[in-house]
Amino acid sequence: MSRKAVILSLLFLVAQWVGRDVFAAKVLIQGNNPDYAKQTIELFRYSNYITSGESLIARSVVDAKGDFSLTIDISQPTFVFMHQGIFFVYLYAEPGMNYTVKLPPNTPKKADEQLNPFFEESRVHLLVLKATSINSSRSYPEKEELNYLVRAFDSKYDPVAADYAIRAYGKRDIQSVDSVIKSLVDTFGHVGNRYFQDYYTYRLGLLKFTSMRYRSRHISDNYFLNKPVLYSNTAYMELFNEVYDKYFAYFGRTASGRQIFTDINQRKSLSMLQKTLQNNILTNDTLREFVILKALHDEFYEMNFSREAMLQVLDSLNLTSKIDIHRTIGQEIRQKVTRLMVGYAPPAFSLLNTDSVITTLAHFKGSYVYLNFCTTKNYACLKELEQLKWVREKFGKYVKIVTISVDESLGDVRSFVKKSGFKWTFLHYGNQPDVLKEYDIRTFPTYYLIDPDGKLVWSPAPSPNENFEARLFEELKAKGKL
């Protein structure tokens, strides 16, 4: 092999392992389903598998005949997906490929399913009807195509994994999984696709871990410690997130791990934390830093460490890390964990008001904003909307009330406001439905209070009948407004 070829091969491996789009190639995903005619379909990928943030990467309007096509640029096999009604539709896309796929039946969510934050979409692995190379038009035999391999493997793996999970957390009558693993390796171990090799390796690792046949330390040492970090491989990240779930909380209970509470809460020191972890288990620099990112993310939703201290440690990592993808993930973690924290700016939105005018939080800068989410189909919402009238009458000079409605249409909101005579701002969530996820809306109504500088004061805020008046009076008095 020539020197140039060797260099290119090494660069490709670096791109694959580090997760950067160094040698991006086009991918075309196309198909036909008249059920979706004239609808817009959107394709997403996860920005990373710690925060699970979704990034929109392609959009297509299905024509009158049902034809659609989506084009993306990727440098490595990538898990892509769509939210199609009640379905979570996914595909493993490889660079330079043209996929002809079959969408599931068009089955929209019902109104209650759209508003239910716990509704789980049915997972559907897209059926690939044809896979060809974009450049050479070479058609790939079905049994060589990545999606076929993953589907075939999962069809054998999933029932076994489910059975072991039941036994592991039930009667605990665990038998050796070696024979099961051997059978799967005999069937799929010869496959040459690199992504699939890693996929089935880490899925088998998850089987070992789930069956409780092997402990976390064994899995960590054998699957992660001296191995490349596969940021974009779904099986690798699934096992990683299981093995290192709430790592600081568990490690901190050991004699050697108690030091991390001093490292974080008192010293707020990334270097001391790094040293404590290095002296014990995580001797691999890249893995150690990645585990720190995962653990900090998990602990922001627990009460074991000071959030302020963890943010300082996270900021240190974002500034000093030599790994680009770690800095990117660190920034995404910071954005996610602070988006509803007191003292930080809440998620932005851009929604239509009842006059069909786009409205944002910036429109209310300089005033307090009492933000609430509701639906006019909910009795508690209707009752508290009435109570908001006196809030406006008494504090309207200082506080703007903004209601984000999740009613079926903007027209419904407009009719309700006209009939009720409420005089504050009503917005409809329709053109940005993710606003419910961004604000972690699980019940209606839900409230937030935002200060004149656009920072959260109360997150969540009390409702009008939860001593809101007294607390707001104290807030305004403390800030010299009264």
C-alpha positions as CSV (number, residue, x, y, z in Angstrom):
1,M,0.0,0.0,0.0
2,S,1.3,3.5,-0.9
3,R,2.2,6.0,1.7
4,K,-0.7,8.2,0.5
5,A,-3.2,5.3,0.9
6,V,-1.9,4.6,4.4
7,I,-2.4,8.2,5.4
8,L,-5.9,8.3,3.9
9,S,-6.8,5.1,5.7
10,L,-5.6,6.4,9.0
11,L,-7.5,9.7,8.6
12,F,-10.6,7.8,7.8
13,L,-10.3,5.8,11.0
14,V,-9.7,8.9,13.0
15,A,-12.8,10.5,11.5
16,Q,-14.8,7.3,12.3
17,W,-13.6,7.1,15.9
18,V,-13.6,10.8,16.8
19,G,-17.0,11.4,15.2
20,R,-16.1,14.4,13.0
21,D,-17.4,14.9,9.4
22,V,-13.9,14.9,7.9
23,F,-14.8,13.1,4.6
24,A,-18.5,13.8,4.3
25,A,-20.3,12.0,1.5
26,K,-23.9,12.3,0.3
27,V,-26.7,9.9,1.2
28,L,-30.0,9.8,-0.6
29,I,-33.1,8.4,1.0
30,Q,-36.2,8.2,-1.2
31,G,-39.5,6.4,-1.6
32,N,-43.1,6.5,-2.4
33,N,-46.2,6.4,-0.2
34,P,-49.4,8.2,-1.4
35,D,-50.6,8.3,2.2
36,Y,-48.1,11.1,2.9
37,A,-49.0,13.2,-0.2
38,K,-48.3,16.9,0.3
39,Q,-47.1,16.4,3.8
40,T,-43.7,17.5,5.1
41,I,-41.4,14.8,6.4
42,E,-38.3,15.6,8.5
43,L,-35.1,13.6,9.1
44,F,-33.1,13.8,12.4
45,R,-30.0,12.5,14.0
46,Y,-28.8,12.6,17.6
47,S,-26.3,15.3,18.2
48,N,-24.8,13.0,20.8
49,Y,-25.9,10.0,22.9
50,I,-25.5,11.6,26.3
51,T,-28.0,14.4,26.0
52,S,-29.9,12.7,23.2
53,G,-30.5,16.1,21.6
54,E,-32.1,15.9,18.2
55,S,-30.7,17.7,15.1
56,L,-32.8,18.3,12.0
57,I,-30.7,17.2,9.0
58,A,-33.1,17.1,6.1
59,R,-36.7,18.0,5.2
60,S,-38.8,17.1,2.2
61,V,-42.3,17.9,1.0
62,V,-44.0,14.7,-0.4
63,D,-45.4,15.4,-3.8
64,A,-49.0,14.7,-5.0
65,K,-48.0,11.2,-6.1
66,G,-46.4,10.3,-2.8
67,D,-42.8,10.6,-3.9
68,F,-40.2,12.0,-1.5
69,S,-36.4,12.3,-1.3
70,L,-34.0,13.4,1.5
71,T,-30.3,14.2,1.0
72,I,-27.8,14.4,3.8
73,D,-24.0,14.5,4.2
74,I,-22.2,12.2,6.6
75,S,-18.7,10.8,7.0
76,Q,-19.6,7.6,8.9
77,P,-22.5,5.2,9.4
78,T,-25.2,7.3,11.2
79,F,-28.4,6.4,12.9
80,V,-31.1,8.7,11.4
81,F,-34.8,8.8,12.2
82,M,-38.2,10.5,11.7
83,H,-41.2,11.1,14.0
84,Q,-44.0,10.0,11.8
85,G,-47.3,10.1,13.7
86,I,-47.3,7.3,16.2
87,F,-44.1,5.8,14.7
88,F,-40.4,6.4,15.5
89,V,-38.9,5.4,12.1
90,Y,-35.2,4.8,11.9
91,L,-32.4,3.8,9.5
92,Y,-28.7,3.2,9.6
93,A,-27.3,5.4,6.8
94,E,-23.9,4.8,5.3
95,P,-21.9,7.4,3.4
96,G,-22.3,7.4,-0.4
97,M,-25.5,5.3,-0.4
98,N,-28.8,5.6,-2.2
99,Y,-31.7,4.0,-0.2
100,T,-35.2,3.3,-1.6
101,V,-37.3,2.7,1.5
102,K,-40.9,1.9,2.5
103,L,-42.6,4.2,5.1
104,P,-45.1,2.7,7.5
105,P,-48.8,3.6,7.1
106,N,-49.6,7.3,7.8
107,T,-51.0,7.1,11.3
108,P,-51.2,10.5,13.0
109,K,-51.2,10.8,16.8
110,K,-54.5,11.5,18.4
111,A,-55.0,14.8,20.3
112,D,-54.4,13.2,23.7
113,E,-51.3,11.4,22.4
114,Q,-49.8,14.6,21.1
115,L,-50.1,16.3,24.5
116,N,-49.0,13.2,26.6
117,P,-45.3,13.7,27.5
118,F,-45.1,10.0,28.3
119,F,-46.5,8.7,25.0
120,E,-44.0,6.3,23.4
121,E,-43.9,6.1,19.7
122,S,-43.7,2.6,18.2
123,R,-40.2,1.9,16.8
124,V,-40.1,0.9,13.2
125,H,-36.9,0.0,11.4
126,L,-37.3,1.3,7.8
127,L,-37.5,-1.4,5.2
128,V,-34.9,-0.9,2.6
129,L,-36.2,-2.0,-0.8
130,K,-33.0,-1.2,-2.6
131,A,-29.6,0.0,-1.7
132,T,-27.1,1.3,-4.3
133,S,-23.9,3.3,-4.4
134,I,-24.6,6.9,-5.5
135,N,-21.3,7.1,-7.4
136,S,-21.2,3.7,-9.1
137,S,-24.9,2.7,-9.0
138,R,-23.7,-0.6,-7.7
139,S,-26.5,-2.5,-6.2
140,Y,-25.8,-4.1,-2.8
141,P,-27.0,-7.6,-2.2
142,E,-29.6,-7.6,0.6
143,K,-27.5,-9.7,3.0
144,E,-24.6,-7.3,2.7
145,E,-26.6,-4.1,3.5
146,L,-26.1,-2.7,7.0
147,N,-29.8,-2.4,7.8
148,Y,-30.5,-6.0,6.8
149,L,-27.7,-7.1,9.0
150,V,-28.9,-5.1,12.0
151,R,-32.5,-6.3,11.6
152,A,-31.4,-9.9,11.2
153,F,-29.2,-9.7,14.3
154,D,-31.8,-7.9,16.4
155,S,-34.5,-10.5,15.5
156,K,-32.4,-13.2,17.2
157,Y,-30.9,-11.0,19.9
158,D,-33.9,-9.1,21.3
159,P,-35.9,-12.1,22.5
160,V,-32.9,-13.6,24.2
161,A,-31.9,-10.2,25.8
162,A,-35.5,-9.7,27.1
163,D,-35.5,-13.2,28.6
164,Y,-32.3,-12.7,30.4
165,A,-33.4,-9.3,31.7
166,I,-36.5,-10.9,33.2
167,R,-34.5,-13.6,34.9
168,A,-31.8,-11.2,36.1
169,Y,-34.2,-8.9,37.8
170,G,-36.7,-11.6,38.8
171,K,-35.7,-14.9,40.3
172,R,-32.0,-14.4,39.5
173,D,-31.6,-18.0,38.3
174,I,-28.9,-16.8,35.9
175,Q,-27.2,-19.4,33.7
176,S,-24.1,-18.8,31.6
177,V,-24.8,-16.7,28.5
178,D,-21.7,-18.0,26.8
179,S,-23.6,-20.5,24.6
180,V,-26.0,-17.9,23.5
181,I,-23.2,-15.5,22.6
182,K,-21.3,-18.3,20.8
183,S,-24.4,-19.0,18.6
184,L,-24.7,-15.3,17.7
185,V,-21.0,-15.0,17.0
186,D,-21.1,-18.1,14.8
187,T,-23.9,-16.6,12.8
188,F,-22.7,-13.0,12.5
189,G,-19.0,-13.0,13.4
190,H,-17.9,-13.3,9.8
191,V,-19.6,-10.1,8.6
192,G,-17.0,-7.6,7.3
193,N,-19.0,-4.4,7.8
194,R,-17.0,-2.5,10.4
195,Y,-20.0,-0.7,11.9
196,F,-21.9,-3.9,12.2
197,Q,-18.9,-5.7,13.8
198,D,-18.8,-3.0,16.5
199,Y,-22.6,-3.1,16.8
200,Y,-22.9,-6.8,17.5
201,T,-19.8,-6.8,19.8
202,Y,-21.3,-4.2,22.1
203,R,-24.8,-5.7,21.9
204,L,-23.3,-8.9,23.2
205,G,-21.6,-6.9,25.9
206,L,-24.9,-5.5,26.9
207,L,-26.3,-9.1,27.1
208,K,-23.5,-10.0,29.4
209,F,-24.2,-6.9,31.5
210,T,-27.9,-7.3,31.6
211,S,-27.7,-11.0,32.5
212,M,-25.6,-9.9,35.5
213,R,-23.2,-12.7,34.5
214,Y,-20.4,-10.0,34.4
215,R,-20.0,-7.0,36.7
216,S,-19.6,-3.4,35.6
217,R,-15.8,-3.5,36.3
218,H,-15.3,-6.4,34.0
219,I,-17.4,-4.8,31.2
220,S,-15.6,-1.5,31.7
221,D,-12.2,-3.1,31.5
222,N,-12.9,-5.4,28.5
223,Y,-15.2,-3.2,26.4
224,F,-14.1,0.4,27.1
225,L,-10.8,0.9,28.9
226,N,-8.3,0.4,26.1
227,K,-10.8,0.6,23.2
228,P,-11.6,3.5,20.8
229,V,-14.6,5.6,21.8
230,L,-17.3,5.0,19.2
231,Y,-19.4,8.1,19.7
232,S,-21.8,7.3,16.8
233,N,-22.3,3.6,17.3
234,T,-25.7,3.1,18.9
235,A,-24.8,-0.3,20.5
236,Y,-21.5,1.1,22.0
237,M,-23.4,4.1,23.4
238,E,-26.2,2.0,24.8
239,L,-23.7,-0.1,26.7
240,F,-21.7,2.9,27.7
241,N,-24.7,4.7,29.2
242,E,-25.7,1.5,31.1
243,V,-22.2,0.8,32.5
244,Y,-21.5,4.4,33.5
245,D,-25.0,5.3,34.6
246,K,-24.7,7.7,37.6
247,Y,-21.1,6.7,37.9
248,F,-20.1,9.4,40.4
249,A,-22.9,8.4,42.8
250,Y,-21.8,4.7,42.8
251,F,-18.0,5.4,42.7
252,G,-18.4,8.0,45.5
253,R,-19.7,5.3,47.9
254,T,-16.3,3.4,47.8
255,A,-13.4,4.2,50.0
256,S,-11.3,5.4,47.1
257,G,-14.1,7.3,45.5
258,R,-15.2,9.5,48.4
259,Q,-12.5,12.0,47.3
260,I,-14.7,13.1,44.3
261,F,-17.0,14.9,46.7
262,T,-14.1,17.1,47.8
263,D,-12.8,17.4,44.2
264,I,-16.2,18.7,43.0
265,N,-18.1,20.3,45.8
266,Q,-15.2,22.0,47.7
267,R,-12.4,22.4,45.2
268,K,-14.5,22.6,42.0
269,S,-11.4,21.2,40.4
270,L,-11.4,19.2,37.1
271,S,-7.7,18.4,37.5
272,M,-8.2,16.9,41.0
273,L,-11.2,14.9,39.8
274,Q,-9.2,13.6,36.9
275,K,-6.4,12.5,39.3
276,T,-8.8,10.8,41.6
277,L,-10.4,8.8,38.7
278,Q,-7.0,8.1,37.1
279,N,-5.6,6.6,40.3
280,N,-8.4,4.2,40.6
281,I,-10.1,2.8,37.5
282,L,-10.2,5.2,34.5
283,T,-6.6,5.2,33.3
284,N,-7.5,5.9,29.7
285,D,-7.5,9.7,29.2
286,T,-10.1,9.9,26.5
287,L,-12.5,7.5,28.2
288,R,-12.0,9.2,31.5
289,E,-13.0,12.6,30.1
290,F,-16.0,11.1,28.3
291,V,-17.2,9.4,31.5
292,I,-16.9,12.7,33.4
293,L,-19.2,14.3,30.8
294,K,-21.7,11.5,31.2
295,A,-21.5,11.6,35.0
296,L,-21.8,15.4,35.2
297,H,-24.9,15.2,33.0
298,D,-26.5,12.5,35.2
299,E,-25.8,14.3,38.5
300,F,-27.5,17.6,37.4
301,Y,-30.7,15.7,37.9
302,E,-29.8,14.3,41.3
303,M,-28.9,16.0,44.6
304,N,-25.4,14.6,45.4
305,F,-23.3,17.5,44.2
306,S,-23.5,21.3,44.0
307,R,-24.9,22.4,40.6
308,E,-22.8,25.5,40.8
309,A,-19.7,23.4,41.4
310,M,-20.5,21.0,38.6
311,L,-21.0,23.8,36.2
312,Q,-17.5,25.1,37.1
313,V,-16.0,21.7,36.5
314,L,-17.9,21.3,33.2
315,D,-16.7,24.8,32.1
316,S,-13.1,23.8,32.8
317,L,-13.5,20.7,30.7
318,N,-15.0,22.7,27.9
319,L,-12.1,25.1,27.9
320,T,-9.2,22.7,28.3
321,S,-10.3,19.5,26.5
322,K,-8.1,18.7,23.5
323,I,-10.9,16.6,22.0
324,D,-13.3,18.6,19.8
325,I,-16.3,16.3,20.2
326,H,-15.9,16.4,24.0
327,R,-16.1,20.2,23.9
328,T,-19.1,20.1,21.7
329,I,-20.9,17.6,23.9
330,G,-19.9,19.6,27.0
331,Q,-21.5,22.7,25.6
332,E,-24.7,20.8,24.7
333,I,-24.8,19.4,28.3
334,R,-24.4,22.9,29.7
335,Q,-27.2,24.2,27.5
336,K,-29.5,21.3,28.4
337,V,-29.0,21.4,32.2
338,T,-29.2,25.2,32.6
339,R,-32.2,25.8,30.3
340,L,-34.6,25.7,33.2
341,M,-32.3,26.6,36.0
342,V,-33.0,29.7,38.1
343,G,-30.7,32.5,37.0
344,Y,-30.4,31.3,33.4
345,A,-32.3,32.3,30.2
346,P,-35.1,29.9,29.5
347,P,-35.5,28.2,26.1
348,A,-36.3,30.6,23.3
349,F,-39.6,30.3,21.4
350,S,-41.1,32.0,18.3
351,L,-44.9,31.5,18.3
352,L,-47.9,33.0,16.7
353,N,-50.3,35.2,18.8
354,T,-54.0,35.5,18.2
355,D,-53.3,38.2,15.6
356,S,-51.0,35.7,13.7
357,V,-47.9,37.8,14.6
358,I,-44.7,35.9,15.5
359,T,-43.9,36.6,19.2
360,T,-40.8,35.9,21.2
361,L,-39.6,36.4,24.8
362,A,-37.6,39.4,23.6
363,H,-40.9,41.3,23.0
364,F,-41.3,41.4,26.8
365,K,-37.8,42.4,27.8
366,G,-37.8,44.9,30.6
367,S,-40.8,43.4,32.3
368,Y,-41.4,40.4,34.4
369,V,-43.1,37.6,32.5
370,Y,-45.5,35.1,34.1
371,L,-45.4,32.4,31.6
372,N,-47.9,29.6,31.7
373,F,-48.8,26.5,29.5
374,C,-52.4,25.4,29.3
375,T,-55.2,24.0,27.2
376,T,-58.8,25.3,27.2
377,K,-59.9,21.6,27.3
378,N,-58.6,21.3,30.9
379,Y,-60.8,22.3,33.9
380,A,-57.8,23.3,36.1
381,C,-56.5,25.5,33.3
382,L,-59.8,27.3,32.8
383,K,-60.2,27.9,36.6
384,E,-56.7,29.4,36.9
385,L,-57.0,31.5,33.7
386,E,-59.9,33.2,35.5
387,Q,-57.5,33.8,38.5
388,L,-54.9,35.3,36.2
389,K,-57.3,38.3,35.6
390,W,-56.6,39.6,39.1
391,V,-52.9,39.0,38.7
392,R,-53.0,41.3,35.7
393,E,-55.2,43.9,37.4
394,K,-53.0,44.1,40.5
395,F,-49.5,43.6,39.0
396,G,-49.9,44.4,35.3
397,K,-47.6,47.5,35.6
398,Y,-44.7,45.1,36.4
399,V,-45.7,41.7,35.1
400,K,-46.7,40.6,31.6
401,I,-48.8,37.4,31.5
402,V,-48.1,35.1,28.5
403,T,-50.1,32.0,28.0
404,I,-48.9,29.3,25.6
405,S,-51.9,27.3,24.5
406,V,-51.8,23.7,23.3
407,D,-55.3,23.7,21.8
408,E,-55.7,22.0,18.5
409,S,-55.5,25.1,16.3
410,L,-54.7,28.8,16.5
411,G,-58.3,29.4,15.4
412,D,-59.5,27.7,18.5
413,V,-57.3,29.9,20.7
414,R,-58.5,33.0,18.9
415,S,-62.1,32.1,19.4
416,F,-61.6,31.3,23.1
417,V,-59.8,34.6,23.8
418,K,-62.5,36.6,22.0
419,K,-65.3,34.9,23.9
420,S,-63.5,35.1,27.3
421,G,-62.3,38.7,27.0
422,F,-58.9,38.0,28.5
423,K,-56.6,40.9,27.8
424,W,-53.1,39.4,28.0
425,T,-51.0,37.6,25.4
426,F,-52.1,34.2,24.1
427,L,-49.7,32.2,21.9
428,H,-50.2,28.9,20.1
429,Y,-47.6,26.1,20.3
430,G,-48.4,24.8,16.8
431,N,-45.4,26.1,14.8
432,Q,-43.0,25.0,17.5
433,P,-44.4,21.9,19.3
434,D,-41.0,21.1,20.8
435,V,-41.5,24.0,23.1
436,L,-43.3,21.6,25.4
437,K,-40.3,19.4,25.6
438,E,-37.9,22.3,26.0
439,Y,-39.9,23.5,29.0
440,D,-40.4,20.0,30.4
441,I,-44.2,20.3,30.4
442,R,-45.7,17.3,32.0
443,T,-49.0,18.7,33.4
444,F,-51.3,21.6,32.6
445,P,-51.2,24.2,33.8
446,T,-47.4,24.8,34.4
447,Y,-45.9,28.2,35.2
448,Y,-42.6,30.0,35.1
449,L,-41.5,33.5,36.2
450,I,-38.9,35.4,34.1
451,D,-37.3,38.6,35.2
452,P,-36.8,41.8,33.1
453,D,-33.4,40.7,32.0
454,G,-34.8,37.5,30.6
455,K,-33.6,35.1,33.3
456,L,-35.7,32.6,35.2
457,V,-36.7,33.6,38.7
458,W,-38.9,30.7,39.6
459,S,-38.7,27.4,37.8
460,P,-41.4,26.2,38.0
461,A,-43.4,29.1,39.5
462,P,-46.3,28.7,41.8
463,S,-49.8,28.9,40.3
464,P,-52.1,31.9,41.2
465,N,-53.7,30.0,44.0
466,E,-50.3,28.8,45.6
467,N,-49.4,31.9,47.5
468,F,-48.2,33.5,44.3
469,E,-49.3,37.0,45.3
470,A,-47.3,37.1,48.5
471,R,-44.2,35.7,46.8
472,L,-44.4,38.1,43.8
473,F,-44.9,41.0,46.2
474,E,-41.7,40.0,48.0
475,E,-39.8,39.6,44.7
476,L,-40.9,43.0,43.4
477,K,-40.1,44.7,46.8
478,A,-36.6,43.0,46.9
479,K,-35.8,44.3,43.4
480,G,-37.0,47.9,44.3
481,K,-40.1,47.8,42.1
482,L,-42.5,48.5,45.0
